Amino acid sequence: MKELLLPYIEEMKNRKIDSKSKFALSILETNLQNIISPFTQRLSSKYLGLTPREVQVADLIRQGKSTKEIARFIGISASAISIYRYHIREKLGLIEQKINLKTYLQNLS
């Protein structure tokens, strides 16, 4: 996969494209690398109650994307992303715990 796909992604990143496309390309690259890593599989299997959108938002949080960046990329409001963050924390059992969500998700990798 690394030899067949990632070189083309690198080439596309060097081209002149709009910021939303560049952001999507970055997500694509990261997600392809995640296929190799077990994060999404662990998140999906360990926490079966997460919706596909919550898994997507959790992955973007894990990558270090801000609420505003995620909202722009998905095309919804930042407050909707905050609600997703709350639901993810709730389903992961992190409500009322002083645990950084990004750090927690990164440790699942």
Secondary structure in CASP SS format (residue, H / E / C, confidence):
PFRMAT SS
TARGET T0000
AUTHOR 0000-0000-0000
METHOD secondary structure of the structure
MODEL  1
M C 1.00
K C 1.00
E C 1.00
L C 1.00
L C 1.00
L H 1.00
P H 1.00
Y H 1.00
I H 1.00
E H 1.00
E H 1.00
M H 1.00
K H 1.00
N C 1.00
R C 1.00
K C 1.00
I C 1.00
D C 1.00
S H 1.00
K H 1.00
S H 1.00
K H 1.00
F H 1.00
A H 1.00
L H 1.00
S H 1.00
I H 1.00
L H 1.00
E H 1.00
T H 1.00
N H 1.00
L H 1.00
Q H 1.00
N H 1.00
I H 1.00
I H 1.00
S C 1.00
P C 1.00
F H 1.00
T H 1.00
Q H 1.00
R H 1.00
L H 1.00
S H 1.00
S H 1.00
K H 1.00
Y C 1.00
L C 1.00
G C 1.00
L C 1.00
T C 1.00
P H 1.00
R H 1.00
E H 1.00
V H 1.00
Q H 1.00
V H 1.00
A H 1.00
D H 1.00
L H 1.00
I H 1.00
R H 1.00
Q C 1.00
G C 1.00
K C 1.00
S C 1.00
T H 1.00
K H 1.00
E H 1.00
I H 1.00
A H 1.00
R H 1.00
F H 1.00
I H 1.00
G C 1.00
I C 1.00
S C 1.00
A H 1.00
S H 1.00
A H 1.00
I H 1.00
S H 1.00
I H 1.00
Y H 1.00
R H 1.00
Y H 1.00
H H 1.00
I H 1.00
R H 1.00
E H 1.00
K H 1.00
L C 1.00
G C 1.00
L C 1.00
I C 1.00
E C 1.00
Q C 1.00
K C 1.00
I C 1.00
N C 1.00
L H 1.00
K H 1.00
T H 1.00
Y H 1.00
L H 1.00
Q H 1.00
N H 1.00
L C 1.00
S C 1.00
END
